[in-house]
Amino acid sequence: MRHIVIYILFFVVNSSFCFGQQSLTDEELFKKVSFSLKNDDKSFESFNLFYQAYSLDLKIKDKSYECYFDLYAHLYNKGIPIVRLIKKEAFEKTFEQLIEKSDFHKKSSIYRKYKEIITDVNNYNTDYDIGEIGGQKEYFLNFLNQYFILPKTK
């Protein structure tokens, strides 16, 4: 009987250790998300569309950035991952940097900036930005598992 108890305890401790190792750390999860975004054509297309809308607003001298914000709001409500994951301010800062360059319409420059924005953890919405503890991790997992990020309504 004593041996059975020891085996059961050994099994419980060993299995909980193994299952604990399977959960991803925040850093590993971020790396998976940024890698997936790097290979996601839809997210790059969305980024490029944002940039085009931002540029259009500048060309027509619309200081309210109506085209850009309307597109942003529409894609945010649809649950498009890049919009839900990346801070709006990070997009705007990146677009300003692209516009300052003379080759701001070249797709290679836009793609290079896209890779920069998705590989910097500081550009991602935090739990505070999302308004929920554990929100960032939930968004990351939703993206990896089902692509669209649509939070549950309360």
Number of C-alpha atoms within 10 A of each C-alpha: 6 6 8 9 10 11 12 11 12 11 12 12 11 12 12 10 11 11 9 10 10 8 10 11 11 12 10 11 16 21 15 16 19 19 14 16 21 17 11 12 11 13 18 18 12 18 21 17 15 23 23 16 20 23 21 16 18 14 9 9 10 12 8 10 16 14 16 20 16 13 16 21 11 13 17 17 13 14 17 20 23 22 24 24 22 19 18 15 10 17 20 15 11 16 22 15 12 19 15 9 10 8 12 17 14 10 11 11 14 20 16 10 18 20 17 13 20 23 18 13 14 12 17 21 20 19 15 11 12 15 11 11 12 12 17 22 16 15 23 21 17 16 22 17 10 9 15 16 24 17 11 5 4 3
